Amino acid sequence: MPAPRSLAVLTGIALLGVALTACDEQALGTIDARNGVRTVETISNPPVGGCHRFREAVTHVANHLENDIVLHQRADCTEPPGGQSFYLPTQTSDMVVRSTGLWRSFTIVH
C-alpha cells in the first residue's frame, strides 16, 4: 500500500505546481520607457493581466515583449475624452506625437 500513497502525493505536488504556474502568467521580455532621451524605466516580464503604470508619463515606448501591448494616456488604462489608445506590436517602438499626449500606462494583449 505505500506505493499508491506515494504516487498520490507526487501527483498532488505536480498538480499544485501546474496550478501555481498557470496563475502567474507573464509576458516574456522587456518594455523600455523614456521621456525624451532620459530612460524612465525598464519593465521585465510583467504579468499578463491588468493595467500597468509607468513611474511617470513617457514619450517613447519600445516593446521587446513576446506580446503586443496597448498604450494608454491615463494611469488607469483609460483615455481622456477625445483621447485614443495606441496598439504597439511586439518588437516595435513608438514616439508619442504631441497631439496625442503622453503615455502613462499599458495593457498586454494575450
C-alpha positions, 0 to 999 in steps of 0.5 A: 500500500505505500506505493499508491500513497506515494504516487498520490502525493507526487501527483498532488505536488505536480498538480499544485505546481501546474496550478501555481504556474498557470496563475502567474502568467507573464509576458516574456521580455522587456518594455523600455520607457523614456521621456525624451532621451532620459530612460524612465524605466525598464519593465521585465516580464510583467504579468499578463493581466491588468493595467500597468503604470509607468513611474511617470508619463513617457514619450517613447515606448519600445516593446521587446515583449513576446506580446503586443501591448496597448498604450494608454494616456491615463494611469488607469488604462483609460483615455481622456475624452477625445483621447485614443489608445495606441496598439504597439506590436511586439518588437516595435517602438513608438514616439508619442506625437504631441497631439496625442499626449503622453503615455502613462500606462499599458495593457498586454494583449494575450 
